[in-house]
Amino acid sequence: MAHPERTEGPTGTRRVGIVGAGQLARMLCEAASELGIETIVLAEREDDAATGVGSEIRIGSPRDPDALLGLARSCDVVTFDHELVDLHAIGFLEAQGLVVRPGAAALEVAVDKSIQRRRFAGWGLPVPAFCVLDGTVVDDLAALRSFADRIGAVPVVKAARGGYDGRGVVVASSIDDATAAVSAWRADGVHVVAEEPVAFRRELAALVARRPGGETAAWRTVETAQVGGVCREVRVPGVVDDVTASVAADLAGRVAEVTGVVGVLAVELFDTDEGLIVNEVAMRPHNSGHWTIEGATTSQFENHIRAVFDLPLGATDLVAAAIATVNVFGADHGGCADPLAAALAEPTAKVHLYGKASRPGRKLGHVTVIGDDPAGVAARAWHAAGALGTPGSDRAEVAT
């Protein structure tokens, strides 16, 4: 599915390979196109979200070393749409002198929660109390119960690899339920992280872009709202005061520095009475940063492209006093004949749809509204998202 030959532009031809073809790859392709950069996308399926916008589409698995090698040899730099990757294969590409950003050494912190927690604790970064269950102790289940006794609570248990958007996470109501989840994972050879439950006031996200030489650019820290482990809404600045926002941005910058990540880094945080605690990290553009397309001078997608090519980073200033992004999820449209027309009837709404078939619970796009009044932009974003079938669109405020 390659496009015809193009005439080389005034700055020469740059090509970026993107592993994965979801909505993040789609928006990376759009940002790259504006800079005259060609995109070669490695997609698992011909109907993936990015297949309609990439300069060239290749069908293959992100875990296929041959597919990765072919991709890397066809472009200047390889980057990622997701973390479900084979670190050994990525390390092999780097050993061949091919450019992969972020590289395997940085990615292992995002790919494996057990490595992440141990590294972050060793670096003095704030994380919940945790216990890694990976067979290095005599009895993982006994270790789990001992950890529960130590923290005086039922631990949250997480598969060390492969989980996202609430998947691979069990918030158990009893130690027996937690033990059952751990037993099932360990029987399959899966490493598990048990964590102390965190009492938090709200969830925040801090995004930073980093170039290979260490230059960074950070966006305003935002407030997020999760439903079922999936982000439903982002408000900028939300209820995040300037001091907290600065502390969060500094923390994200510290994570970027110690991991050596190149590209966009997202750090999801719990805001607690004792301070900020790191929940998750992602080394790619992130759902909590979609608002930057309309709401910042430079979007997370453009700065990710700039960073992986080691180009100067763009400014990240807010362009409005209040910004709200609501994710669009598949649901019943209530008999609406033309949901898109109904959403666009809200003239201030910027609608982004990802080209996915609709089904209940599937993320299909997002809506962003910018303006001066926080409550007003949130209400308009929810109204447009609701017209597209998103449940909960009657909610006026995020619980904080």
C-alpha positions in Angstrom: 0.0 0.0 0.0 2.8 2.4 -0.8 2.1 5.8 -2.3 3.7 6.9 -5.7 7.2 8.4 -5.7 7.4 11.9 -4.3 9.5 14.8 -5.4 12.1 15.6 -2.7 11.4 18.7 -0.7 13.7 21.6 0.1 14.9 20.0 3.3 15.5 16.5 1.8 13.4 13.4 2.6 13.0 12.2 6.1 11.2 8.9 6.9 10.0 7.7 10.3 9.0 4.2 10.9 6.1 3.7 13.4 5.6 0.4 15.1 1.8 0.0 15.6 -1.0 1.5 13.7 -3.6 2.7 16.3 -4.9 6.2 16.8 -1.6 7.5 18.2 0.1 6.4 15.0 -2.6 8.0 13.0 -2.1 11.4 14.7 1.7 11.0 14.5 1.3 10.5 10.7 -0.8 13.7 10.5 1.8 15.7 12.4 4.7 14.3 10.4 2.9 15.1 7.1 2.7 18.8 8.1 6.5 18.8 8.4 7.0 17.0 5.1 8.2 13.8 6.8 7.1 10.5 5.3 5.7 7.7 7.6 6.1 4.0 7.2 3.6 2.3 9.5 3.9 -1.3 10.6 0.3 -2.4 11.1 -1.0 -5.8 12.3 -4.3 -5.4 10.3 -5.3 -3.6 7.2 -8.1 -1.8 9.0 -6.0 -0.4 11.8 -6.6 3.3 12.5 -3.4 4.6 10.9 -3.6 2.7 7.6 -5.5 5.4 5.9 -3.0 8.2 6.6 0.5 6.7 6.5 2.7 7.4 3.5 3.4 3.6 3.4 1.7 0.7 5.2 3.3 -2.6 5.9 1.4 -5.5 7.4 3.3 -7.4 10.1 3.6 -8.0 13.8 5.5 -5.7 16.2 7.0 -8.9 17.7 8.4 -10.1 14.4 12.1 -9.4 14.3 12.2 -9.6 10.5 9.4 -7.1 10.1 11.1 -4.7 12.5 14.4 -5.1 10.8 12.8 -4.4 7.4 11.1 -1.3 8.8 14.2 0.0 10.4 16.3 -0.4 7.3 13.7 1.6 5.3 13.6 4.8 7.4 15.8 7.2 9.4 14.3 6.5 12.8 11.9 4.0 14.3 9.4 5.0 17.0 6.3 3.5 18.6 2.5 3.7 18.9 2.4 1.3 22.0 4.6 -0.6 24.4 3.6 -4.1 23.4 7.0 -4.7 21.9 9.9 -7.2 22.0 12.8 -5.5 23.8 15.3 -8.1 22.6 14.3 -7.4 18.9 14.7 -3.6 19.5 18.0 -4.1 21.1 19.1 -6.1 18.1 18.2 -3.2 15.8 20.2 -0.8 17.9 23.2 -3.2 17.8 23.0 -3.1 14.0 23.5 0.7 14.2 19.8 1.5 13.4 18.1 4.4 15.1 15.3 3.5 17.5 13.8 6.2 19.7 13.0 5.6 22.5 15.5 2.7 22.7 15.3 -0.6 24.5 17.1 0.6 27.7 14.5 3.3 28.2 11.5 1.3 27.0 12.0 -1.5 29.5 10.9 0.9 32.2 7.6 1.4 30.5 7.2 -2.1 29.2 7.8 -3.9 32.6 6.2 -2.6 35.8 8.5 -4.7 38.0 11.6 -3.1 36.4 9.9 0.3 36.6 9.0 0.1 40.3 12.5 -1.2 41.3 14.3 1.5 39.2 12.1 4.3 40.3 12.4 3.4 44.0 16.2 3.2 43.5 16.3 6.6 41.9 14.3 8.1 44.8 11.1 8.7 42.7 7.8 8.6 44.6 6.0 5.2 44.1 3.6 3.2 46.1 4.9 0.6 48.5 5.3 -2.5 46.3 6.4 -6.2 46.2 7.5 -8.0 43.0 6.4 -11.6 42.7 8.6 -13.2 40.1 9.7 -16.5 41.5 12.8 -15.1 43.2 11.3 -15.8 46.6 10.5 -19.3 47.9 6.7 -18.8 47.8 5.1 -15.9 45.9 1.7 -16.3 47.5 3.3 -16.3 51.0 5.2 -13.2 50.0 1.9 -11.6 48.8 0.2 -12.3 52.2 3.2 -11.1 54.1 3.1 -7.8 52.1 -0.6 -7.4 52.7 0.0 -7.8 56.5 2.8 -5.2 56.3 0.7 -2.6 54.6 -2.5 -3.5 56.5 -4.5 -3.6 53.3 -5.4 -5.8 50.3 -2.8 -5.1 47.6 -3.6 -4.0 44.1 -2.0 -6.6 41.9 -0.8 -6.0 38.3 0.7 -8.1 35.6 4.2 -6.7 35.1 3.8 -6.7 31.3 1.1 -6.3 28.8 -1.5 -4.3 30.8 -2.9 -1.0 29.7 -6.2 0.9 30.1 -7.1 -1.0 33.2 -6.2 -4.4 31.7 -3.9 -6.6 33.7 -4.8 -4.8 36.9 -6.9 -6.4 39.7 -8.2 -4.2 42.5 -9.2 -7.0 44.8 -11.8 -6.8 47.6 -10.1 -9.6 49.6 -6.7 -11.2 49.9 -8.2 -14.4 48.5 -9.2 -12.6 45.3 -5.8 -11.1 45.1 -4.2 -14.5 45.6 -6.3 -16.1 42.9 -5.3 -13.4 40.4 -1.6 -13.8 41.3 -1.9 -17.6 41.1 -3.3 -17.5 37.6 -0.6 -15.1 36.4 2.2 -17.0 38.0 1.0 -20.3 36.6 1.5 -18.7 33.1 4.9 -17.5 34.1 3.8 -13.8 34.3 5.7 -11.6 36.8 3.4 -9.7 39.1 3.6 -6.4 41.0 1.6 -6.0 44.2 1.1 -2.5 45.4 -0.3 -0.7 48.4 -3.7 1.0 47.5 -3.2 4.7 47.2 -5.8 7.2 48.7 -5.7 10.0 46.2 -7.6 13.2 45.7 -7.4 13.2 41.9 -5.3 11.9 39.1 -2.9 14.1 37.1 -0.8 13.7 34.0 2.4 15.4 33.2 3.9 15.3 29.6 7.4 16.2 28.5 9.2 15.8 25.2 13.0 15.1 25.2 15.6 15.3 22.5 18.7 12.9 22.4 20.9 15.6 23.9 18.7 16.2 26.9 16.7 19.3 25.8 13.1 19.1 27.1 9.8 20.9 26.7 7.0 20.3 29.1 3.2 21.0 28.7 1.0 22.2 31.5 0.1 19.4 34.0 -3.5 18.3 33.6 -6.4 16.8 35.6 -7.7 13.5 34.3 -10.8 11.4 35.1 -10.8 7.6 34.7 -13.8 5.3 34.3 -13.0 1.6 34.5 -9.3 2.3 34.3 -9.7 4.2 31.0 -9.3 8.0 30.7 -12.6 9.6 29.9 -11.9 13.3 30.3 -8.9 15.7 30.5 -9.3 19.3 31.8 -6.6 21.9 31.5 -5.7 23.3 33.9 -8.6 21.7 35.8 -8.2 22.1 39.6 -4.4 21.7 39.4 -2.8 24.8 41.0 0.4 26.2 39.6 2.6 24.9 42.4 1.4 21.3 42.0 1.7 21.6 38.2 5.3 22.7 38.5 6.2 19.9 40.9 4.6 17.4 38.5 6.4 18.8 35.5 9.7 18.6 37.4 9.0 15.0 38.3 8.3 14.2 34.7 11.5 15.9 33.7 13.4 13.8 36.3 11.9 10.6 34.9 12.9 11.6 31.4 16.4 12.4 32.5 17.1 9.2 34.4 15.5 6.9 31.8 17.1 8.7 28.9 13.9 8.6 26.9 13.7 10.3 23.5 10.3 11.5 22.4 7.2 12.2 24.4 7.0 10.8 28.0 3.7 10.8 29.9 3.7 10.4 33.7 0.4 9.6 35.3 0.3 10.7 38.9 -1.8 10.3 42.0 -2.3 13.6 43.9 -2.3 12.6 47.6 -2.3 14.4 51.0 1.4 13.4 51.2 2.3 14.6 47.7 2.5 13.2 44.2 3.0 9.5 43.5 3.9 8.0 40.2 1.2 5.6 38.9 2.2 4.7 35.3 4.5 6.0 32.6 4.3 5.8 28.8 7.1 6.6 26.3 5.0 7.8 23.4 2.2 10.3 22.9 -0.5 9.7 25.4 -4.3 10.0 25.7 -3.9 12.7 28.3 -2.2 14.9 25.8 -4.7 14.9 22.9 -5.8 18.4 24.0 -2.4 19.8 22.8 -3.5 19.6 19.2 -5.8 22.6 19.6 -4.8 23.7 23.1 -1.0 24.2 22.9 1.3 26.0 20.5 2.9 22.7 19.5 1.1 19.4 19.9 2.5 16.3 21.6 2.5 14.5 18.2 4.5 17.2 16.5 7.0 17.4 19.3 7.4 13.7 19.4 8.3 13.7 15.7 10.7 16.6 16.3 12.3 14.9 19.2 13.0 11.5 17.5 14.6 13.4 14.6 16.6 15.6 17.1 15.0 18.7 15.7 14.4 21.8 17.9 11.3 21.4 20.1 8.3 23.6 19.7 6.8 25.9 22.3 4.2 24.2 24.6 2.3 27.3 25.8 -1.4 27.1 26.3 -3.5 28.9 23.7 -6.6 29.3 25.9 -7.5 29.7 29.5 -9.6 26.6 29.6 -9.4 23.4 27.6 -11.5 20.2 27.9 -11.1 16.9 26.0 -13.6 14.1 26.2 -13.0 10.7 24.7 -15.6 9.2 22.4 -16.6 5.7 23.1 -18.8 3.4 21.1 -22.4 3.1 22.4 -26.0 3.4 21.3 -26.6 6.7 19.5 -30.2 6.7 20.7 -31.6 6.6 17.2 -29.7 9.7 16.0 -29.7 9.7 12.2 -26.4 11.5 11.8 -24.3 11.5 15.0 -21.4 13.4 13.3 -23.8 16.2 12.3 -25.2 16.3 15.8 -21.7 16.6 17.3 -20.6 19.3 14.8 -23.7 21.3 15.7 -21.6 22.4 18.6 -19.6 25.0 16.7 -16.7 25.2 19.1 -16.1 21.4 19.2 -13.1 20.0 17.4 -14.0 16.4 16.6 -11.3 13.7 16.0 -12.5 10.3 14.8 -10.0 7.5 14.4 -11.7 5.5 11.6 -12.7 2.6 13.9 -15.9 0.5 13.7 -18.2 1.4 16.5 -19.0 -1.0 19.4 -19.9 -0.4 23.0 -16.8 0.4 25.1 -14.4 1.0 22.2 -12.6 4.3 22.0 -13.4 5.8 18.7 -12.1 9.4 18.9 -12.0 12.5 21.1 -13.5 16.0 21.2 -11.7 19.1 22.4 -13.2 22.5 23.2 -11.1 25.5 24.1 -12.3 28.8 25.6 -12.3 31.0 28.7 -14.8 29.3 31.0 -13.8 25.9 32.4 -17.3 24.7 33.1 -18.5 25.9 29.7 -15.8 24.2 27.6 -16.3 20.9 29.6 -20.1 21.0 29.0 -19.7 21.6 25.3 -17.1 18.8 24.9 -19.4 16.4 26.7 -22.3 17.4 24.6 -20.5 16.8 21.4 -19.1 13.5 22.6 -22.5 12.4 23.8 -23.9 13.1 20.3 -21.4 10.6 19.1 -22.6 8.0 21.5 -20.4 8.5 24.5 -22.2 7.5 27.7 -22.2 9.8 30.7 -22.4 12.9 28.6 -24.9 14.5 31.0 -22.1 14.8 33.6 -21.3 18.5 34.1 -18.4 18.2 36.5 -15.5 15.8 37.2 -15.5 14.4 40.7 -12.5 15.9 42.4 
